[in-house]
Amino acid sequence: MSTESPILWILAGDRMDAIVLGPMVRYREMAKAAVAAGYRVRLCLDSCSVELPTGVEFRKLSRRTISEIAPGDRVLARISLGPAVLHALFASGLEFDVDFYSISATEALEADDGMPRWRLFQGRRRTALRYLALVRHSRRILVSIPEHQAFLGGLFFSRGDAGSCRIASTLPEHSFLAPMGVPVDPVPSDLPNPYPESIRHRPIFLWGGGIWAWFDVESLLQSFRILQEGGRDPVLFFLCGTNPSGLTSQDAPVRNALSRAAELGLLGRNVHFLEKGASPSELPGYLAHCTAGIMANPERLESVCSWRTRLLDLLWARKPVVVSGYDPLSSAMVRNGQGVAVPSGDAEALARAIADFAPTTRPSDTLADSLRWPRVFAPWLESVRGPFGRRSHWPGIVFWIRFVLGI
């Protein structure tokens, strides 16, 4: 009997480079956990310009990649695979699990980019069809938070047909909860201070990620205008004053934040932007030397369904958060004594919370410990110990016609 380690294919797509976005953090850490658990890992990306963890092999993701997967190999497919790879995966008959991290439909609802309504409708129909097909034909699914499972169930039930409702009813028994996690190694305590010299003596509230259309940046900036007019000196520091996605459609939120900060007389005074995003090696310094993190959520579906990586960074660095509105992780941090929350859209309440903020000297590690990466992925990795089989059916020509047309 062969004792060779099993192979795990992670079909992630996207690019992995110096500026690492949430999904790529997830798949890098998943690959590391899998190697530690005894798997040989093939991480399939569109491109990779950084060194991968030891034991992880990069593969260029394409239709041809699917033909390299041997029967019995373990396969995890990301929810947002493109049509060509998705078709090849279905046609192969390979059994696979699917990761529903970052359900893009919730974000798309908040960022239409000025597209015609028929294009929005078409895109959302395609998304719903992709989700339905992946759940129907996958072995198991991974969800980041229970809200993702509820979102999928509601989406399938809303279709009204018996098949979709049956699939929705089986979601709990076919799901693993695998949220974004926290690194095992702590943030070093002796890192140099990377903030501009002129603000190092002031309380710094860190916006630790990208500026996207679904955030309430307007209320956040207004709160710092109120603080400035009241003679208070806290600083709002945006860690990424550019668009890290590479998509021109996402330029507007960053541009609007910069211009609005200038209009309010805050730019370079109470509000600062890092001209380029911090790399993974630079991030710990910014975390270590901030007073707290800050988040501004609108009352929208995206916030309810998001498990924000930037908040996990704060847990890693044992830093608290000041938040307006609701999202699941910041709510857990507040309950754990690691943050303060105020109502969504209330700039005056947010300004008071910032002005009165007194960080806990030694915040609890309970929440962070429960979210260490190896612990997050352990149940799912144990579930794929046995070899994967083959599926007996796949979406037919009608599905692909509807998928292409968005109907």
C-alpha positions as CSV (number, residue, x, y, z in Angstrom):
1,M,0.0,0.0,0.0
2,S,1.4,3.4,-0.9
3,T,2.3,5.7,1.9
4,E,2.8,8.8,-0.3
5,S,1.1,11.9,1.1
6,P,-2.3,12.8,-0.5
7,I,-2.5,15.6,-3.0
8,L,-4.8,18.6,-2.3
9,W,-5.5,21.0,-5.2
10,I,-6.7,24.5,-4.2
11,L,-8.3,26.1,-7.3
12,A,-8.1,29.7,-6.1
13,G,-7.5,31.8,-9.2
14,D,-6.6,35.5,-8.8
15,R,-3.0,36.7,-8.3
16,M,-0.7,36.5,-5.3
17,D,1.8,39.3,-5.1
18,A,3.3,41.8,-2.6
19,I,-0.1,43.3,-1.7
20,V,-2.1,40.4,-0.4
21,L,-5.9,40.7,-0.4
22,G,-8.2,38.8,1.9
23,P,-8.9,35.8,-0.4
24,M,-5.2,35.2,-1.0
25,V,-4.4,35.4,2.7
26,R,-7.0,32.7,3.2
27,Y,-5.6,30.3,0.5
28,R,-2.0,30.9,1.5
29,E,-2.8,29.9,5.1
30,M,-5.0,27.1,4.0
31,A,-2.1,25.7,2.0
32,K,0.2,26.0,5.0
33,A,-2.2,24.2,7.3
34,A,-2.7,21.5,4.7
35,V,1.1,20.9,4.4
36,A,1.3,20.7,8.2
37,A,-1.5,18.1,8.2
38,G,0.4,15.9,5.7
39,Y,-0.9,16.9,2.3
40,R,1.0,17.8,-0.8
41,V,-0.5,21.1,-2.0
42,R,-1.0,22.4,-5.5
43,L,-2.1,26.1,-5.2
44,C,-3.6,27.1,-8.5
45,L,-3.5,30.8,-9.2
46,D,-3.7,33.1,-12.2
47,S,-0.2,34.4,-11.3
48,C,2.2,34.3,-8.4
49,S,5.1,36.7,-7.9
50,V,6.0,35.9,-4.2
51,E,7.5,32.9,-2.5
52,L,5.0,30.3,-1.4
53,P,5.1,28.5,1.9
54,T,7.4,25.4,2.1
55,G,5.7,22.4,0.6
56,V,3.2,24.4,-1.6
57,E,3.6,24.2,-5.3
58,F,2.3,26.9,-7.6
59,R,0.3,25.9,-10.7
60,K,-1.1,28.2,-13.3
61,L,-4.8,27.9,-13.3
62,S,-6.5,27.1,-16.6
63,R,-8.7,24.5,-18.2
64,R,-5.5,22.3,-18.7
65,T,-4.9,22.4,-15.0
66,I,-8.1,20.3,-14.4
67,S,-6.8,17.6,-16.7
68,E,-3.7,17.2,-14.4
69,I,-5.8,16.2,-11.4
70,A,-5.7,12.5,-10.8
71,P,-8.7,10.5,-9.7
72,G,-8.7,10.3,-5.9
73,D,-6.9,13.7,-5.4
74,R,-8.6,16.1,-3.1
75,V,-9.9,19.3,-4.8
76,L,-11.2,22.6,-3.3
77,A,-12.7,25.1,-5.8
78,R,-13.1,28.7,-5.0
79,I,-16.6,30.1,-5.5
80,S,-15.5,32.7,-8.1
81,L,-13.9,30.5,-10.7
82,G,-14.2,31.8,-14.2
83,P,-16.6,30.1,-16.7
84,A,-13.8,28.2,-18.6
85,V,-12.3,26.6,-15.5
86,L,-15.8,26.0,-14.0
87,H,-16.9,24.2,-17.2
88,A,-13.7,22.0,-17.2
89,L,-14.2,21.1,-13.6
90,F,-17.8,20.1,-14.1
91,A,-17.0,18.2,-17.3
92,S,-14.1,16.3,-15.6
93,G,-16.5,14.3,-13.4
94,L,-14.1,15.0,-10.4
95,E,-15.5,15.2,-7.0
96,F,-14.7,18.5,-5.3
97,D,-15.4,20.7,-2.3
98,V,-16.2,24.4,-2.8
99,D,-15.2,27.4,-0.7
100,F,-17.8,30.1,-0.4
101,Y,-15.5,32.7,1.2
102,S,-16.2,36.2,0.1
103,I,-19.7,35.8,-1.5
104,S,-19.4,38.5,-4.1
105,A,-23.1,39.0,-4.6
106,T,-23.4,40.8,-1.3
107,E,-20.7,43.2,-2.4
108,A,-22.0,43.6,-5.9
109,L,-25.3,44.8,-4.5
110,E,-23.5,47.8,-3.0
111,A,-21.2,48.6,-6.0
112,D,-23.0,48.7,-9.3
113,D,-20.3,50.9,-11.0
114,G,-23.0,52.7,-12.9
115,M,-23.7,49.7,-15.1
116,P,-27.1,49.5,-16.9
117,R,-29.7,47.7,-14.9
118,W,-30.0,44.8,-17.4
119,R,-26.2,44.2,-16.9
120,L,-26.6,44.1,-13.1
121,F,-29.6,41.7,-13.5
122,Q,-27.6,39.5,-15.8
123,G,-24.6,39.4,-13.5
124,R,-26.6,38.6,-10.5
125,R,-28.4,35.8,-12.3
126,R,-25.1,34.3,-13.4
127,T,-23.9,34.5,-9.8
128,A,-27.0,32.7,-8.5
129,L,-26.7,30.0,-11.2
130,R,-23.0,29.5,-10.3
131,Y,-23.8,29.2,-6.6
132,L,-26.6,26.7,-7.2
133,A,-24.5,24.6,-9.6
134,L,-21.5,24.5,-7.3
135,V,-23.6,23.5,-4.2
136,R,-25.6,20.9,-6.2
137,H,-22.5,19.2,-7.7
138,S,-20.0,19.6,-4.8
139,R,-19.2,17.1,-2.1
140,R,-19.1,19.6,0.8
141,I,-19.0,23.4,1.1
142,L,-17.0,25.7,3.3
143,V,-18.6,28.8,4.7
144,S,-16.9,31.6,6.6
145,I,-19.7,32.5,8.9
146,P,-23.3,31.2,9.5
147,E,-24.6,34.3,7.7
148,H,-23.1,33.0,4.5
149,Q,-25.0,29.7,4.9
150,A,-28.2,31.7,5.6
151,F,-27.6,33.9,2.5
152,L,-27.2,30.9,0.3
153,G,-30.3,29.2,1.7
154,G,-32.4,32.3,1.2
155,L,-31.0,32.7,-2.4
156,F,-32.0,29.1,-3.2
157,F,-35.4,29.2,-1.5
158,S,-36.2,32.4,-3.4
159,R,-36.0,30.6,-6.7
160,G,-39.1,28.7,-5.7
161,D,-38.4,25.4,-7.6
162,A,-38.4,22.1,-5.7
163,G,-34.8,21.3,-6.6
164,S,-33.4,24.6,-5.3
165,C,-35.4,24.3,-2.1
166,R,-34.2,20.7,-1.5
167,I,-30.6,21.9,-1.9
168,A,-31.1,24.7,0.5
169,S,-32.5,22.3,3.1
170,T,-29.4,20.2,3.0
171,L,-26.9,23.1,3.5
172,P,-26.3,22.5,7.2
173,E,-25.3,18.9,6.9
174,H,-23.1,19.6,3.9
175,S,-21.3,22.6,5.3
176,F,-18.1,23.2,7.3
177,L,-17.6,26.5,9.2
178,A,-14.1,27.7,8.3
179,P,-13.8,31.5,8.9
180,M,-10.9,33.7,8.1
181,G,-8.3,33.2,10.9
182,V,-5.5,34.6,12.9
183,P,-1.8,33.7,12.5
184,V,-0.2,31.5,15.2
185,D,2.9,33.6,15.7
186,P,2.3,36.8,17.6
187,V,3.2,40.3,16.2
188,P,6.7,41.1,17.3
189,S,6.9,43.6,20.2
190,D,10.0,45.4,19.1
191,L,9.0,46.7,15.6
192,P,10.1,50.2,14.6
193,N,7.3,52.8,14.3
194,P,6.4,53.2,10.5
195,Y,4.0,56.2,10.9
196,P,5.1,59.7,9.9
197,E,7.1,61.4,12.6
198,S,4.6,64.2,12.8
199,I,1.8,62.0,14.1
200,R,3.5,59.4,16.2
201,H,2.7,61.3,19.5
202,R,-1.0,61.4,18.7
203,P,-3.7,58.7,19.0
204,I,-3.8,56.8,15.7
205,F,-6.9,55.0,14.5
206,L,-6.0,52.6,11.7
207,W,-8.2,51.9,8.7
208,G,-6.4,48.7,8.0
209,G,-7.4,47.8,4.4
210,G,-8.9,49.0,1.1
211,I,-11.5,51.7,0.7
212,W,-14.5,50.1,-1.0
213,A,-17.8,51.4,-2.2
214,W,-19.8,49.4,0.5
215,F,-18.2,51.3,3.5
216,D,-19.5,54.4,5.2
217,V,-16.4,56.5,4.7
218,E,-18.5,59.8,4.7
219,S,-19.6,59.4,8.3
220,L,-16.1,58.4,9.3
221,L,-14.6,61.5,7.8
222,Q,-17.4,63.7,9.3
223,S,-16.5,62.2,12.8
224,F,-12.9,63.4,12.4
225,R,-14.1,66.8,11.2
226,I,-16.1,67.1,14.5
227,L,-13.1,66.0,16.5
228,Q,-10.9,68.6,14.7
229,E,-13.4,71.4,15.3
230,G,-13.5,70.4,18.9
231,G,-9.7,70.8,19.3
232,R,-9.1,67.0,19.5
233,D,-6.1,65.5,17.8
234,P,-6.8,61.8,17.0
235,V,-5.5,60.7,13.5
236,L,-7.4,58.6,11.0
237,F,-4.8,56.7,9.0
238,F,-5.8,54.9,5.9
239,L,-3.4,52.0,5.3
240,C,-4.1,51.9,1.6
241,G,-4.6,55.2,-0.2
242,T,-4.8,53.5,-3.5
243,N,-6.9,50.8,-5.2
244,P,-5.3,47.4,-4.4
245,S,-7.7,45.4,-6.6
246,G,-6.2,46.5,-9.9
247,L,-9.7,47.1,-11.2
248,T,-10.4,50.6,-12.5
249,S,-14.0,50.2,-11.6
250,Q,-12.9,50.3,-7.9
251,D,-10.9,53.6,-8.2
252,A,-13.8,55.9,-7.4
253,P,-14.1,55.1,-3.6
254,V,-10.4,55.9,-3.0
255,R,-10.6,59.0,-5.1
256,N,-13.8,60.2,-3.4
257,A,-12.2,59.6,0.1
258,L,-9.2,61.7,-0.8
259,S,-11.2,64.5,-2.3
260,R,-13.7,64.6,0.6
261,A,-10.9,64.6,3.2
262,A,-9.4,67.6,1.4
263,E,-12.8,69.4,1.2
264,L,-13.3,69.0,4.9
265,G,-9.8,70.4,5.7
266,L,-8.6,67.1,7.2
267,L,-6.1,65.9,4.6
268,G,-2.6,65.9,6.1
269,R,-3.9,67.1,9.4
270,N,-6.4,64.7,11.1
271,V,-6.5,62.3,8.1
272,H,-3.6,60.6,6.4
273,F,-3.3,58.1,3.6
274,L,-0.5,55.7,2.9
275,E,0.2,56.3,-0.8
276,K,0.8,52.6,-1.4
277,G,-0.6,49.7,0.4
278,A,1.5,48.1,3.1
279,S,3.0,44.8,2.2
280,P,2.6,41.8,4.5
281,S,6.1,42.4,6.0
282,E,5.2,46.1,6.7
283,L,1.7,45.5,8.2
284,P,2.8,44.3,11.7
285,G,4.6,47.7,12.3
286,Y,1.4,49.7,11.6
287,L,-0.6,47.4,13.8
288,A,1.8,47.4,16.7
289,H,2.0,51.2,16.9
290,C,-1.7,52.2,16.3
291,T,-4.0,53.1,19.2
292,A,-6.9,51.1,17.8
293,G,-8.5,50.0,14.5
294,I,-11.6,51.7,13.1
295,M,-14.5,50.5,11.0
296,A,-17.6,52.2,9.5
297,N,-20.4,49.9,8.4
298,P,-23.6,51.0,6.7
299,E,-26.8,49.1,7.4
300,R,-26.5,46.8,4.4
301,L,-26.3,43.1,3.5
302,E,-22.6,43.3,2.8
303,S,-21.8,44.2,6.4
304,V,-24.0,41.5,7.8
305,C,-22.3,38.9,5.6
306,S,-18.7,40.0,6.0
307,W,-16.0,38.6,8.2
308,R,-13.4,41.3,7.8
309,T,-9.7,40.5,7.5
310,R,-8.6,43.9,8.8
311,L,-10.4,43.1,12.1
312,L,-8.6,39.8,12.3
313,D,-5.3,41.7,11.9
314,L,-6.3,43.7,15.0
315,L,-7.0,40.5,16.9
316,W,-3.5,39.2,15.9
317,A,-1.9,42.4,17.2
318,R,-4.1,42.5,20.3
319,K,-5.5,45.8,19.3
320,P,-9.1,47.0,20.0
321,V,-11.5,48.5,17.5
322,V,-13.9,51.4,17.4
323,V,-16.8,50.6,15.0
324,S,-20.0,52.2,13.7
325,G,-22.7,49.8,12.6
326,Y,-22.7,46.0,12.7
327,D,-20.6,43.3,11.2
328,P,-20.2,39.8,12.8
329,L,-16.5,40.0,13.8
330,S,-16.5,43.5,15.3
331,S,-19.6,42.5,17.3
332,A,-17.7,39.5,18.7
333,M,-14.8,41.7,19.6
334,V,-17.1,44.2,21.4
335,R,-18.6,41.3,23.3
336,N,-15.1,40.1,24.2
337,G,-14.2,43.5,25.6
338,Q,-12.0,44.4,22.6
339,G,-14.0,47.2,21.1
340,V,-16.6,49.9,21.3
341,A,-19.6,50.1,18.9
342,V,-21.9,53.0,18.0
343,P,-24.9,53.1,15.6
344,S,-24.3,53.2,11.9
345,G,-24.2,56.6,10.2
346,D,-24.0,58.6,13.4
347,A,-20.9,60.7,13.0
348,E,-21.3,62.5,16.3
349,A,-21.6,59.3,18.3
350,L,-18.5,57.9,16.5
351,A,-16.6,61.1,17.3
352,R,-17.5,60.8,21.0
353,A,-16.4,57.2,21.0
354,I,-13.1,58.1,19.5
355,A,-12.5,61.0,21.8
356,D,-13.4,59.0,24.9
357,F,-11.6,55.8,23.8
358,A,-9.4,54.2,26.4
359,P,-7.7,51.0,25.2
360,T,-7.6,48.0,27.4
361,T,-4.0,47.4,28.6
362,R,-4.1,43.6,28.1
363,P,-7.0,42.6,26.0
364,S,-8.2,38.9,26.2
365,D,-6.7,36.4,23.7
366,T,-9.8,34.1,23.9
367,L,-11.3,35.1,20.6
368,A,-8.0,35.2,18.8
369,D,-7.1,31.7,20.1
370,S,-10.3,30.3,18.8
371,L,-9.5,31.6,15.4
372,R,-5.9,30.4,14.9
373,W,-5.5,29.2,11.3
374,P,-4.7,25.5,12.0
375,R,-7.7,25.3,14.3
376,V,-10.0,26.9,11.7
377,F,-9.1,24.4,8.9
378,A,-8.6,21.3,11.0
379,P,-12.2,19.9,10.8
380,W,-12.3,20.2,7.0
381,L,-8.8,18.9,6.5
382,E,-9.7,15.8,8.6
383,S,-12.8,15.3,6.4
384,V,-10.8,15.0,3.2
385,R,-8.4,12.2,4.5
386,G,-10.2,9.7,2.3
387,P,-9.7,9.9,-1.5
388,F,-12.3,11.8,-3.5
389,G,-14.5,9.8,-5.9
390,R,-16.3,10.8,-9.1
391,R,-19.6,12.4,-9.8
392,S,-22.2,10.8,-12.0
393,H,-23.7,13.9,-13.6
394,W,-22.8,17.5,-14.3
395,P,-24.7,20.7,-15.5
396,G,-26.0,20.2,-19.1
397,I,-26.1,22.5,-22.1
398,V,-29.2,24.3,-20.8
399,F,-27.3,25.4,-17.7
400,W,-24.5,26.8,-19.8
401,I,-26.8,28.6,-22.1
402,R,-28.6,30.2,-19.2
403,F,-25.2,31.0,-17.5
404,V,-23.8,32.8,-20.6
405,L,-27.0,34.7,-21.2
406,G,-27.6,35.5,-17.5
407,I,-31.2,34.3,-17.4
